[in-house]
Amino acid sequence: MKKKHWKNDIELFSFIRNELYSAVVGDIMDKMGLTHQFLPPQIRPLKESMFVVGRAMTVLEADCFGELSPGSNNPLMNKSFGLMLEALDDIKPGEVYVCSGSTPSYALIGELMLTRIKMCGGAGAVVNGYSRDTKGIYNINIPIFSYGPYAQDQAPRGKVIDFRVPIEMCGVHINSGDIIIGDIDGVCVVPQKNEDEVFIKATEKARGERVVLNAIKNGMSALEAWNKYGIM
């Protein structure tokens, strides 16, 4: 395996922003047998130009049927938002708030939450549901990926029941510390144990694609390009 071009997460994330994108990273994971790493296509950037990269801080949400539930056997049922506030305050620099587990029928993140994520140094948010306070979110200027804008609140409908635990989005397993990459083409999850190999190979492929692009622009046929470079 070739040498990596980064020494720490700051250098890695800067390198990814400058050289890589979700499609090429996904292609490499396919070649490695990691064929189910893209989140569902309805999870989109709130603005087309948004790009997110960072380590997942996983958040587990669950549906509820009232903001408070007197007589419940679970103390969290009588706590507004469950552990959501604690999860927000636990965000570390470079982390992405990644929330799933509930029915995707209400907003899982809004302006105040995203502001707190930014103040903690977080890199953005990816939620398996909707977002709200869209005009305010645009002013915060960090990326958010969701099903789109929808104002229906989570307070009487859902609670965070845990964080920094394994979660799942439509069959994609996500652990805290996995790397999240999202752009206009989708969001993919790079398992932490595979990250060096994925990004080294993705760099080689991305640079190779630029060579092929120039060759095609200069008149090379698709078949010739494939036979010569093995990239298309």
C-alpha positions as CSV (number, residue, x, y, z in Angstrom):
1,M,0.0,0.0,0.0
2,K,1.3,3.4,-0.9
3,K,2.2,6.1,1.6
4,K,-0.6,8.3,3.0
5,H,-0.4,12.1,2.5
6,W,-1.5,13.1,6.0
7,K,-0.4,12.9,9.6
8,N,-3.5,13.7,11.6
9,D,-7.3,14.3,11.1
10,I,-6.8,18.0,10.3
11,E,-4.5,17.2,7.5
12,L,-6.7,14.3,6.3
13,F,-9.9,16.3,6.2
14,S,-8.2,19.1,4.4
15,F,-6.8,16.6,1.9
16,I,-10.2,15.1,1.3
17,R,-11.8,18.5,0.8
18,N,-9.2,19.4,-1.8
19,E,-8.8,16.1,-3.7
20,L,-11.7,13.6,-3.1
21,Y,-15.5,13.3,-3.4
22,S,-18.1,10.8,-2.4
23,A,-18.2,8.9,-5.7
24,V,-14.5,8.1,-5.9
25,V,-14.5,7.0,-2.2
26,G,-17.5,4.8,-2.8
27,D,-15.9,3.2,-5.8
28,I,-12.9,2.2,-3.8
29,M,-15.0,0.7,-1.0
30,D,-16.9,-1.3,-3.6
31,K,-13.6,-2.7,-4.8
32,M,-12.7,-3.6,-1.2
33,G,-16.0,-5.5,-0.7
34,L,-17.6,-2.7,1.3
35,T,-20.6,-2.4,-0.9
36,H,-23.2,-0.9,1.4
37,Q,-21.7,2.3,2.7
38,F,-23.8,5.0,1.1
39,L,-26.7,6.4,3.1
40,P,-30.1,6.5,1.4
41,P,-30.3,9.0,-1.5
42,Q,-33.0,11.1,0.1
43,I,-30.4,12.4,2.6
44,R,-29.3,15.4,0.7
45,P,-27.3,18.6,1.4
46,L,-29.5,21.5,2.3
47,K,-27.5,23.5,-0.3
48,E,-25.9,21.8,-3.3
49,S,-22.5,23.4,-2.5
50,M,-22.3,21.8,0.9
51,F,-19.5,19.3,1.6
52,V,-19.1,17.5,4.9
53,V,-16.2,15.5,6.2
54,G,-15.4,14.5,9.7
55,R,-15.7,11.7,12.3
56,A,-19.1,10.5,13.2
57,M,-20.5,11.3,16.6
58,T,-23.4,8.9,16.5
59,V,-26.8,9.7,18.1
60,L,-29.6,7.3,18.6
61,E,-33.1,8.7,18.4
62,A,-36.4,6.9,19.1
63,D,-40.0,7.8,18.5
64,C,-42.2,8.8,21.5
65,F,-45.8,9.9,21.8
66,G,-45.7,13.0,23.9
67,E,-43.0,15.3,25.2
68,L,-43.5,13.9,28.8
69,S,-44.9,10.6,29.8
70,P,-45.9,10.6,33.5
71,G,-45.7,7.1,35.1
72,S,-43.2,5.8,32.6
73,N,-40.7,3.2,33.8
74,N,-38.0,5.0,31.8
75,P,-36.7,8.3,33.3
76,L,-35.8,9.6,29.8
77,M,-39.5,9.6,28.9
78,N,-40.0,12.5,31.4
79,K,-37.0,14.5,30.1
80,S,-37.6,16.8,27.2
81,F,-35.6,15.7,24.2
82,G,-34.1,12.8,26.2
83,L,-30.3,13.0,26.0
84,M,-30.2,15.4,23.0
85,L,-28.7,18.3,25.0
86,E,-26.0,16.1,26.5
87,A,-25.2,14.8,23.0
88,L,-24.9,18.3,21.6
89,D,-22.5,19.4,24.4
90,D,-20.4,16.3,23.8
91,I,-19.5,17.2,20.2
92,K,-15.7,17.4,19.7
93,P,-13.8,19.4,17.0
94,G,-14.1,17.8,13.6
95,E,-17.0,15.6,14.5
96,V,-20.3,15.2,12.6
97,Y,-23.5,14.9,14.5
98,V,-25.1,11.7,12.9
99,C,-28.6,10.9,14.1
100,S,-30.8,7.9,13.2
101,G,-33.2,5.4,14.8
102,S,-36.6,7.2,14.6
103,T,-39.3,7.4,12.0
104,P,-38.2,10.0,9.5
105,S,-41.3,12.1,9.9
106,Y,-40.1,15.1,11.8
107,A,-37.1,17.5,12.1
108,L,-34.1,16.0,13.9
109,I,-32.1,19.2,13.9
110,G,-32.6,22.9,13.7
111,E,-30.8,26.3,14.0
112,L,-30.1,26.2,17.7
113,M,-28.8,22.7,17.6
114,L,-26.5,23.4,14.7
115,T,-25.3,26.6,16.3
116,R,-24.2,24.6,19.3
117,I,-22.5,22.0,17.1
118,K,-20.6,24.8,15.4
119,M,-19.6,26.4,18.7
120,C,-18.1,23.0,19.8
121,G,-16.0,22.9,16.6
122,G,-18.2,20.3,15.0
123,A,-18.0,19.8,11.2
124,G,-21.8,19.5,10.5
125,A,-24.7,17.2,10.8
126,V,-26.2,14.2,8.9
127,V,-29.7,13.1,10.1
128,N,-32.0,10.4,9.0
129,G,-35.0,12.7,9.0
130,Y,-35.8,16.4,8.3
131,S,-34.2,19.7,9.3
132,R,-35.9,23.0,10.1
133,D,-35.1,26.7,10.6
134,T,-33.6,26.7,7.2
135,K,-33.0,30.4,6.8
136,G,-31.2,30.5,10.1
137,I,-29.2,27.4,9.2
138,Y,-28.0,29.1,6.0
139,N,-26.5,31.8,8.2
140,I,-24.6,29.4,10.4
141,N,-22.5,28.3,7.4
142,I,-21.7,24.7,8.3
143,P,-23.0,21.7,6.2
144,I,-26.2,19.8,7.1
145,F,-27.6,16.8,5.3
146,S,-31.2,15.7,5.8
147,Y,-34.4,14.8,4.0
148,G,-34.9,18.5,3.4
149,P,-36.8,21.3,5.2
150,Y,-39.8,20.4,7.3
151,A,-40.8,22.3,10.4
152,Q,-42.6,19.5,12.4
153,D,-40.7,19.4,15.7
154,Q,-39.2,16.4,17.5
155,A,-40.1,17.5,21.0
156,P,-43.4,15.6,21.3
157,R,-42.4,12.9,18.8
158,G,-38.9,11.8,19.5
159,K,-36.1,11.6,22.1
160,V,-32.4,10.9,21.9
161,I,-31.9,7.8,24.0
162,D,-28.1,7.3,23.6
163,F,-25.1,8.7,21.8
164,R,-21.6,7.4,20.8
165,V,-23.2,4.0,20.2
166,P,-23.5,2.0,17.0
167,I,-26.4,3.1,14.8
168,E,-27.9,2.2,11.5
169,M,-29.3,4.1,8.5
170,C,-31.3,1.9,6.2
171,G,-28.9,-1.0,6.7
172,V,-25.7,1.1,6.8
173,H,-23.9,0.5,10.0
174,I,-22.2,3.6,11.6
175,N,-19.9,3.6,14.6
176,S,-18.6,6.7,16.4
177,G,-15.2,7.5,14.8
178,D,-16.1,6.3,11.3
179,I,-15.5,9.0,8.7
180,I,-18.4,10.7,7.1
181,I,-18.1,12.2,3.6
182,G,-21.0,14.0,2.0
183,D,-21.5,16.1,-1.1
184,I,-24.2,16.7,-3.8
185,D,-23.9,13.0,-4.9
186,G,-24.6,11.5,-1.5
187,V,-23.2,10.6,1.9
188,C,-20.9,7.6,2.5
189,V,-19.4,6.1,5.6
190,V,-15.8,5.0,5.7
191,P,-15.2,2.5,8.5
192,Q,-12.4,3.6,10.8
193,K,-10.5,0.3,10.5
194,N,-10.4,0.7,6.7
195,E,-9.8,4.4,6.4
196,D,-6.1,4.5,5.4
197,E,-6.5,2.0,2.6
198,V,-9.7,3.6,1.3
199,F,-8.2,7.1,1.1
200,I,-4.8,6.1,-0.3
201,K,-6.6,4.1,-3.1
202,A,-9.2,6.8,-3.6
203,T,-6.4,9.4,-4.1
204,E,-4.8,7.2,-6.7
205,K,-8.1,6.7,-8.5
206,A,-9.1,10.4,-8.4
207,R,-5.8,11.5,-9.9
208,G,-6.1,8.7,-12.5
209,E,-9.6,10.0,-13.4
210,R,-8.2,13.4,-14.2
211,V,-5.6,11.8,-16.5
212,V,-8.4,9.9,-18.3
213,L,-10.6,13.0,-18.5
214,N,-7.8,14.9,-20.3
215,A,-7.2,12.0,-22.6
216,I,-10.9,11.8,-23.6
217,K,-11.0,15.6,-24.1
218,N,-8.1,15.1,-26.5
219,G,-10.0,12.6,-28.6
220,M,-9.3,9.2,-27.0
221,S,-12.3,6.8,-27.2
222,A,-13.9,5.4,-24.2
223,L,-12.7,1.9,-25.1
224,E,-9.1,3.1,-25.6
225,A,-9.2,4.9,-22.3
226,W,-10.5,1.8,-20.5
227,N,-7.9,-0.5,-22.1
228,K,-5.0,1.9,-21.3
229,Y,-6.0,3.2,-17.8
230,G,-8.6,0.8,-16.5
231,I,-10.7,3.7,-15.3
232,M,-14.1,5.0,-16.4
